[in-house]
């Protein structure tokens, strides 16, 4: 699939962090920290994610929760955590990745990403999403 290779090049070149493909065309290519692009799509343009192919720079469990709620069909993570990979497979998503890591680390690299840590043991996507939103509010107030 040529469009996937093009999307991977955009990610590797730093031109985008999250890319949405539908009908073999890139329909969105955005930059944004962490899961913010996915949350924005999910909350403001949910139809963009429904049955889409999402290519993301980093896919942790937090991203996997949004991908599941949004009804995404296929996922490619340049980097994916083991827990996210397992969760996505359990939710019947088609998944591929560039590099699998044990966990997604925080910005300083000395621990787990706080969002991944928030949802790591939550199986219900709606509960996990609520917890993510609460954690994001908390982090913004720090």
N, C-alpha and C positions, 0 to 999 in steps of 0.2 A: 504494500500500500504506500504509494508515493507521498500522500498527504501526511501520513504518520511520520515518515522520515523528515519531511519539511517541518512539522511541528517539533520534532526532537531537536532539529537544528536551531529553531527559534529559542527553545528552552536553554540549550547548551551555550548559545551565543548571548544569553541574558536579555533577549528581546521580548520575552514573555515568561511568565511564571505559571500560567494556567491557560490552556487552549481547549476549546470546545469544537469538536468535529461532528457534523451531521451530513448525511447523504454524501459522504466522501469529500466534503468541503470544510475548510476552517471557517467557522461562523463567528468565533470570538477568540481573541488572543490578547490577554491582559497581563499587566504586571501588578504585583501586590504581595504584601507580606503574609506568610503563613496561609491560613485558610480563608483570609478575607475575600479573595475573589470568589471562592465557592459559596461562601455565605451570601455575598452580594447577589450572585446569580440565583441562588435558592430563594432568597427573600424578595427579589425584585423582578426576576425573569425566570420563574421556575420552568417554563416551557422550553427554555434553552437547554436545560439539563436533561429533560425527559427523553429517554432512549438515546442519549448522546454518547459519544466517545470522549472522555476527559483525559487530557494529557497534562500532568502536573509535575512541577519541579520536585516536590516532596509530598508523599502521601503517607500520613500517619493515621492513627485510628480516628482522630478528630475529622480529618478529611473523609475517611471511609464512612463515617456516620452520615455526613451531609450527602455524599454520593449515593448512599443507600436510600435516604429519605427522598432524594430528588428523582429517583428512578433512572439513574444513569445505567447504561447497558455495559459499556466497556471502559476500562481504566488502564492507563499506562503511567507509572510513576518513575521518574528518572531515579529517585531514591524512594524506597518503600520500607516501612517497618514490618517486622515479622508479624506482629499482632494485627496490623492493618491488612496485610496480605491474607492472613487466615480469616479475618472477619469478612472481607470482600468475597472470598471464595464461598464461605458459609452462606452468604446472602445471594449467591448465584450470579455474581458479576464475572465477566471475562476480564482477567487481570494479566498484565505483563509489566515488566519493570527492567530498569537498567542495573540497579544495585539494591540488594536487600540488606538491611541493617537490623540489629537487634531492637533498637529503640530510636526514636527521633529525639535528638538532644535539644536542650535549651540554647538560647543565643550565645551564651558564654561557653557552651560545650562541656560544662561540668556536672550536668545532670539531665534528667528527662525533660522534654518539652512539657510545660505545665498543662497544655491542652490535651496532649496525649495521656499524661498522667491522670487527668480528670476523668477521662472516659475509658481508660484501659480495661477496666473490669465490668463495664456496663454493656450488656447485650442488646437492650431495647434502644433502638435508634432515637425514638422520640424523647425518652428519658435522657439519653446521652446528649442530645441537642440542647435540651433545657439546661443541663449542667454546663455545657460549653458556653452558652449565652451568659450564664451567671459568672463563670470564671473569667470571661472576656471583660465583663463589667468590673469585676474585682481588679483585674490586671490594669485596666485603664485608670483606676483610682489610686494606684500605687505611685 
